[in-house]
């Protein structure tokens, strides 16, 4: 009887293959984990920066942290990404932020964000050490969009053609008229000068007024809103043999000269002449330099309460002080009856911190505006609701008087370049001898145009500028 067949045991070769396969799988998993770990270690800076940036994004695109360092901004995404990678290789937590500006995308390269300004300042120092001198601190606001020139879209343009208007050799201090059709300027040397006008296309120089032995016309003047009159300063000697700066108004054809302010004892220095939008008042800052505290006051003059006799003293009722402050200086007119004042809690006005106040000349009420502090202010101008100012440390900054939000327009300006001109939401200033143009939407243009560091002016529509060079006037179109 045949024997039944015994079940055959699995072949040893099959068992060995299964063990080998399992071992290979384990080794492969270990290799993948090690490789990913090394890759993660290599890209730690990049991933940390991206996570740091993405984790702070809100639904509306703002960030939870308050500060970041803006290094540059580009109109092309590819260039912005390349620059971001360069910063990442320097172990800076750089990220790319995209914003819409005038129906175009702006690609901002920033470092951060940071929860405190101290951290942002440390990062700014590190960024500038790498040679990025244009970098600045941008304050993030999660609740509202700030429409000020905090973004630096640098576009180096071709040389700007300038047009010579005059051939005199003794002209300075141009001031564009409100109509945009003519420019007032100062002609002549000290003690012999006067105020003239010229058309924006050049041509004949029209005299408004000249100095004479008892009245020296100073290169400080301003157009009335109608463009029919000017207010100007004249240096005269008081009865007590002291030099005093007095204020006059005159028609642009040279007629109708009237004294608006005649100083006698303890005269002050006059600055910041500013007509009201209605043309009914002239406000100015008075600096009492002879006083140990060198304090300032803001005064308002009524143009309508004047004597027709140019040699008579001005009516005392025309002069009124804008409230009472330890020290205050004029910024400009918010409306026909409201002025904006920078007031210091300290009597010494030089390089003080200022609070912002509005003053109603009709009700004489004053109130704090925006609870913002303007530090170390040299020059200040008002563009709509944006107060633009320059500082002794070479910055041009802006503060929204409705929200108190502050931003830096530019920094690292030379000490002699803190003058700027502002009109039609545009700000023109010098940096390293070159003309820069910034608008309140965030674009900053760098022009290949060098001009002397002295007062210049821009047209009411912000399309052109006028400046003096070697004693003559020139104009240039602004992009």
C-alpha positions in Angstrom: 0.0 0.0 0.0 1.5 3.2 -1.0 2.5 5.7 1.7 0.7 9.1 1.9 2.8 12.1 0.9 4.0 14.3 3.7 3.3 18.0 3.5 6.3 19.8 2.0 8.0 22.5 4.3 8.5 26.0 2.8 11.6 26.4 1.0 14.5 28.0 2.9 15.2 30.3 0.0 11.7 31.9 0.2 12.0 32.5 3.9 15.4 34.2 3.3 14.0 36.5 0.7 11.2 37.6 2.9 13.7 38.5 5.7 15.9 40.3 3.3 12.9 42.3 2.0 11.8 43.3 5.4 15.4 44.4 6.3 15.7 46.4 3.1 12.4 48.2 3.9 13.6 49.1 7.4 16.9 50.4 6.1 15.2 52.5 3.4 12.9 54.1 6.0 15.9 54.9 8.2 17.7 56.4 5.2 14.7 58.6 4.3 14.4 59.8 7.9 18.1 60.7 8.1 18.0 62.4 4.7 15.0 64.5 5.6 16.6 65.4 8.9 19.7 66.7 7.1 17.6 68.6 4.6 15.5 70.1 7.4 18.7 71.2 9.1 20.0 72.8 5.9 16.8 74.7 5.3 16.1 75.6 8.9 16.5 79.3 8.4 14.3 79.3 5.4 11.5 77.3 7.0 11.7 79.2 10.2 11.4 82.5 8.4 8.5 81.3 6.3 6.7 79.8 9.3 7.4 82.9 11.3 5.9 85.0 8.5 2.9 82.8 7.7 1.9 82.2 11.3 1.4 85.9 11.9 -0.8 86.5 8.9 -4.4 87.5 9.6 -7.3 87.0 7.2 -7.0 90.6 5.9 -3.3 90.1 5.2 -2.0 92.0 8.2 0.4 90.6 10.8 -0.1 90.1 14.5 3.4 91.5 15.4 3.8 95.2 15.2 7.2 95.8 13.5 9.3 94.6 10.6 12.3 95.9 8.8 11.6 96.8 5.1 14.7 96.3 3.1 13.4 97.0 -0.4 10.4 96.8 -2.7 10.2 95.8 -6.3 7.8 96.0 -9.2 8.8 92.5 -10.4 8.2 89.4 -8.3 11.2 87.5 -9.6 13.7 90.2 -8.5 12.0 90.4 -5.1 12.3 86.6 -4.6 15.9 86.6 -5.6 16.6 89.4 -3.1 14.7 87.6 -0.4 16.8 84.5 -0.9 19.9 86.6 -0.6 18.8 87.8 2.8 17.9 84.3 3.9 21.4 83.1 3.1 22.6 85.8 5.5 20.5 84.1 8.2 17.9 86.9 8.3 14.2 85.9 8.6 13.3 87.6 5.4 9.8 87.2 3.8 8.0 88.6 0.8 4.8 90.7 1.3 2.6 91.6 -1.7 0.6 94.8 -1.8 -1.6 96.5 -4.4 -0.5 100.0 -5.2 -2.1 102.1 -7.9 -3.5 99.0 -9.6 -0.1 97.4 -9.6 1.5 94.8 -7.4 4.4 95.9 -5.2 6.6 93.1 -3.8 8.0 94.2 -0.4 11.0 92.4 1.0 11.0 92.6 4.8 12.7 91.0 7.8 10.8 89.9 10.8 8.2 90.5 11.9 9.0 91.4 15.5 6.8 92.0 18.6 8.8 95.0 19.9 10.5 98.0 18.4 13.7 97.1 20.3 13.9 93.8 18.4 13.2 95.6 15.1 15.9 98.1 15.8 18.4 95.3 16.4 17.4 93.7 13.1 17.6 97.1 11.3 21.2 97.5 12.6 22.1 94.1 11.3 20.5 94.8 7.9 22.3 98.1 7.5 25.6 96.5 8.4 25.1 94.3 5.3 25.0 97.5 3.2 21.3 98.0 2.9 21.3 101.7 4.0 17.7 102.3 2.6 16.2 99.9 5.1 13.7 101.2 7.7 11.3 100.0 10.4 7.7 99.5 9.1 5.0 99.4 11.8 2.4 96.8 11.1 -1.2 97.7 12.0 -3.6 94.8 12.1 -6.7 97.0 12.2 -6.3 99.5 9.5 -4.4 100.2 6.2 -2.1 103.1 6.5 -1.9 105.1 3.2 1.4 106.8 3.8 4.8 106.6 2.1 6.1 103.7 4.2 6.8 101.5 1.2 10.0 102.1 -0.7 9.5 101.4 -4.4 12.9 102.5 -5.7 13.0 103.2 -9.4 16.2 104.8 -10.7 15.2 106.9 -13.6 17.1 108.3 -16.5 18.5 111.8 -16.3 15.8 114.5 -15.9 16.1 117.4 -18.3 16.1 120.8 -16.6 15.1 124.0 -18.3 16.7 127.4 -17.5 14.3 130.2 -16.9 16.5 133.1 -16.2 20.0 134.5 -16.9 20.6 136.9 -14.0 23.0 135.3 -11.6 21.5 136.6 -8.3 18.2 134.8 -7.9 17.1 132.4 -5.1 14.2 131.2 -3.0 11.6 130.4 -5.7 7.9 130.0 -4.7 5.4 128.7 -7.2 2.1 130.6 -7.4 -1.2 128.9 -6.6 -2.3 129.4 -10.3 0.8 127.5 -11.5 1.5 130.2 -14.1 4.3 132.2 -12.4 7.0 131.9 -9.8 8.0 134.5 -7.2 11.6 134.6 -6.2 14.2 136.7 -4.3 16.6 138.8 -6.5 19.8 140.5 -5.3 22.1 140.4 -2.4 21.6 141.1 1.3 20.3 144.7 2.0 19.7 145.3 -1.7 17.3 142.5 -2.6 13.7 142.4 -3.6 10.8 140.1 -4.6 10.1 139.5 -8.4 8.1 137.1 -10.5 8.7 135.3 -13.8 6.5 133.1 -16.0 6.9 129.4 -15.8 8.2 129.5 -19.4 10.9 132.1 -18.6 11.1 135.6 -20.0 10.7 139.1 -18.4 11.4 139.6 -14.6 8.6 141.6 -13.0 9.4 143.5 -9.9 7.0 143.5 -6.9 9.1 145.3 -4.3 12.7 146.2 -3.6 14.6 147.1 -0.5 15.4 150.7 0.4 17.7 152.2 3.2 15.0 152.0 5.9 13.4 148.7 4.9 15.3 145.6 3.9 13.2 143.0 2.1 14.0 139.5 3.3 13.8 136.3 1.3 10.8 135.1 3.3 7.4 135.4 1.6 4.3 133.5 0.7 1.5 133.7 -1.9 -2.1 134.3 -0.9 -4.5 131.5 -1.9 -5.9 133.6 -4.8 -2.4 134.3 -6.1 -3.2 138.1 -6.2 -1.1 139.1 -3.1 1.9 138.1 -1.2 2.9 138.4 2.5 6.6 139.0 3.2 9.1 139.9 5.9 11.0 143.2 6.0 13.8 144.1 8.4 13.5 147.5 9.9 15.0 149.4 12.9 12.8 150.2 15.9 12.7 153.5 17.7 15.0 151.8 20.3 17.5 151.0 17.6 16.8 147.3 17.5 16.4 145.3 14.3 12.9 143.9 13.9 11.2 141.6 11.4 7.9 143.1 10.3 5.2 141.6 8.1 3.7 143.3 5.1 1.3 142.3 2.4 1.3 143.6 -1.2 -0.4 143.0 -4.5 1.6 141.0 -7.0 1.7 144.1 -9.3 3.5 146.1 -6.6 0.5 148.1 -5.5 -1.4 148.1 -2.2 1.5 147.8 0.3 0.2 147.5 3.8 1.9 146.8 7.1 0.4 143.7 8.9 2.7 143.6 11.9 5.0 146.4 13.2 7.2 145.3 16.1 8.6 147.7 18.6 10.1 146.5 21.9 11.7 143.1 22.4 11.1 141.9 18.8 10.8 138.2 18.0 11.9 136.3 14.9 9.1 135.5 12.4 8.9 132.1 10.5 6.3 129.8 9.0 4.2 132.5 7.3 1.0 130.9 6.2 -2.2 132.3 4.6 -5.6 130.9 5.6 -7.5 129.1 2.8 -9.9 132.0 2.7 -7.2 134.6 2.5 -8.6 136.5 5.5 -5.8 135.6 7.9 -2.0 135.1 8.1 -0.6 132.9 10.8 3.1 132.6 11.8 5.5 131.3 14.5 7.2 133.9 16.7 10.5 132.8 18.3 11.7 134.8 21.3 15.4 134.2 20.8 16.4 137.0 23.3 14.6 135.1 26.1 16.7 132.6 28.1 14.2 129.9 27.3 14.0 130.8 23.6 10.3 129.9 23.6 7.9 130.1 20.6 4.4 131.4 20.1 1.8 131.1 17.3 0.0 134.3 16.3 -2.8 135.0 13.9 -3.2 138.3 12.0 -6.5 139.5 10.4 -5.8 140.8 6.9 -9.1 142.7 6.7 -8.5 145.0 9.7 -5.7 147.1 8.1 -4.9 150.8 7.6 -4.4 151.9 4.1 -1.5 154.0 5.1 1.6 151.9 4.6 3.6 153.9 7.1 1.1 153.5 10.0 1.4 150.9 12.7 -0.8 147.9 12.3 -4.0 147.8 14.2 -3.5 146.1 17.5 -6.8 144.2 17.1 -5.3 142.3 14.1 -2.9 140.3 16.2 -4.1 137.4 18.4 -2.3 134.5 20.0 -3.4 131.0 19.2 -4.2 129.7 22.7 -1.4 129.4 25.3 1.4 126.8 25.3 4.8 126.6 26.9 6.2 126.6 23.4 4.3 126.2 20.1 5.0 126.4 16.4 2.7 126.6 13.4 2.2 123.6 11.0 -0.6 125.0 8.7 -4.3 125.4 8.2 -6.7 122.5 8.4 -9.6 124.6 7.3 -10.5 128.3 6.9 -10.8 128.7 10.7 -8.6 125.9 12.1 -4.9 125.8 12.4 -2.6 122.9 13.4 0.0 123.6 16.0 3.0 121.6 17.4 3.2 122.4 21.1 6.0 121.5 23.4 5.8 120.8 27.1 9.2 122.4 27.4 10.0 126.1 26.9 13.1 125.5 24.9 11.9 124.9 21.3 15.1 123.6 19.9 15.0 119.9 19.2 12.0 119.3 21.5 9.2 116.8 21.3 5.9 118.2 20.3 2.3 117.2 20.7 -0.2 118.0 17.9 -3.1 120.5 18.7 -5.8 122.0 16.6 -7.0 125.5 17.3 -10.3 127.1 16.2 -9.7 130.8 15.6 -13.4 131.6 15.9 -14.3 129.7 19.1 -10.7 129.8 20.5 -11.0 126.1 21.4 -7.9 123.9 21.3 -7.8 120.1 21.4 -5.2 117.4 21.2 -5.0 115.7 17.8 -4.3 111.9 17.4 -2.4 111.7 20.7 0.8 111.5 18.6 4.2 113.0 19.5 6.4 114.6 16.8 10.0 114.4 17.9 12.9 116.7 17.0 11.0 118.6 14.3 12.9 121.0 12.1 10.3 121.6 9.3 6.7 120.6 9.2 4.0 120.7 6.4 0.4 119.6 6.2 -0.8 117.5 3.3 -4.5 116.8 3.7 -4.5 114.8 7.0 -0.9 113.9 6.9 1.7 115.9 8.8 5.1 115.6 7.1 8.2 116.7 9.0 12.0 116.5 9.0 14.3 115.9 12.0 17.9 116.8 12.9 19.0 113.2 12.6 18.3 113.1 8.9 14.8 111.7 8.7 11.7 112.7 6.8 8.6 111.2 8.5 4.8 111.5 8.5 2.0 111.1 10.9 -1.7 110.7 10.2 -3.4 113.3 12.3 -6.6 111.4 12.3 -5.2 108.1 13.6 -1.8 109.0 15.0 0.0 106.3 12.9 3.6 107.3 12.1 5.9 106.2 9.4 9.4 107.0 8.1 9.5 108.3 4.5 13.3 108.3 4.3 16.3 108.4 6.6 20.1 108.8 6.5 19.8 112.3 4.9 22.8 114.6 5.3 22.4 117.4 7.8 22.0 120.0 5.1 19.3 118.1 3.3 16.4 118.3 5.8 14.4 120.8 3.6 11.5 119.5 1.6 8.7 120.8 -0.5 5.2 119.3 -0.5 2.2 119.8 -2.8 -0.6 117.7 -4.3 0.3 114.7 -2.0 3.9 114.7 -3.2 7.0 115.3 -1.2 10.3 116.4 -2.9 13.6 116.3 -1.0 17.3 115.8 -1.5 19.3 112.8 -0.5 23.1 112.6 -1.1 22.6 115.5 -3.6 20.0 113.7 -5.7 16.3 114.5 -6.0 13.8 112.0 -4.4 10.1 112.2 -4.9 7.7 110.4 -2.6 3.9 110.3 -2.6 1.6 109.4 0.2 0.5 106.1 -1.5 3.9 104.6 -0.9 6.0 105.1 -4.1 9.5 106.7 -3.8 11.3 107.7 -7.0 15.0 108.3 -7.2 15.9 110.8 -9.9 19.2 111.2 -11.6 19.1 115.0 -11.0 21.5 116.9 -8.7 20.6 120.3 -7.4 22.1 122.6 -4.8 21.0 122.1 -1.2 18.8 125.2 -0.8 15.1 126.0 -0.8 13.2 124.9 -3.9 9.5 124.7 -4.8 7.1 122.4 -6.6 4.0 123.3 -8.8 0.5 123.1 -7.3 -0.2 119.9 -9.3 3.1 118.3 -8.2 4.2 117.8 -11.8 7.2 120.2 -11.9 9.8 121.6 -9.5 11.8 124.9 -9.6 15.2 125.5 -8.0 18.0 128.0 -8.1 21.4 127.0 -9.3 24.4 129.5 -9.7 22.0 132.4 -9.2 19.4 131.4 -11.9 16.1 129.6 -11.9 15.5 126.2 -13.5 12.5 123.9 -13.8 12.3 120.2 -14.2 9.4 117.8 -14.9 8.7 115.3 -12.2 7.7 111.7 -13.2 
